[in-house]
């Protein structure tokens, strides 16, 4: 129901007093059925109304003060002022009840605002190092470097919303009645019991997602997008506004989190670039002849220096160190 609280309370009062139109009554009924919270709120107001309308109940309100306020509002401000006089015959029982309902609705709404659960929020920022944290709902987020996210849980709307800039791996605590939705630029990702990695740097034209467990919906507000299962990857291109399902996901897409690398006939330049990106290391190739040398190997190390030594030994290269720079040198590879 697209109304503010004051409008809604006025409409509820009309319906309870039997003065609402069929359309207004239908609107209130639809709103009541939208959630258990709405139903409880309506029933509490109906209880108040029933008590106020009961012949045995003495309603304790300052009707004179209420009448004076109404008088000031409806007196015509012109040269010909029409005087209004209080009259017990005019302010009859139905109007007493209506005035009482308005006051009680105000009190009820104030109480509701004071007792309603607070919105839960959390902000995470990573700069030169990765960062992991548990979100208020029990889900976890592992941020890559130069990433940030904000989390918000609204207990009234029962929605969990995350806004991501950068890259993060999410392990979502699935709750059917509390949707978990991530916004990343123009992309939305809805959890369906899931673990997945989302890469969405604002300065990049592509947004990438890899699902490692469960299922997600990868979409925009104008396009239902794709549903992805475990082991699947997709890319969204901002410039073309199109989705692409990737048949063979990059095996090293999660290396920033796992520190596990799997190279299969990978050119040495790409290997070095990935190691430097993940470890903030400074590994260099001494000459361009080495760029296209191919490496097939698996690594699980927390030390870029050790990996560089293994590469040098495997490929017959020399290794030198100066300050924090590691240089690999050799004759190159026959292509």
Beta strands, then each sheet from edge to edge (+ up, - down):
strand 1: 120-126
strand 2: 131-134
strand 3: 140-143
strand 4: 147-154
strand 5: 159-171
strand 6: 179-184
strand 7: 187-200
strand 8: 206-220
strand 9: 223-229
strand 10: 233-237
strand 11: 242-246
strand 12: 260-267
strand 13: 282-285
strand 14: 294-300
strand 15: 318-322
strand 16: 325-329
sheet 1: 1+ 4- 5+ 3- 2+
sheet 2: 1+ 4- 5+ 6+ 7- 8+ 9-
sheet 3: 1+ 4- 5+ 6+ 7- 8+ 10- 11+
sheet 4: 12+ 14-
sheet 5: 13+ 16+ 15-
end
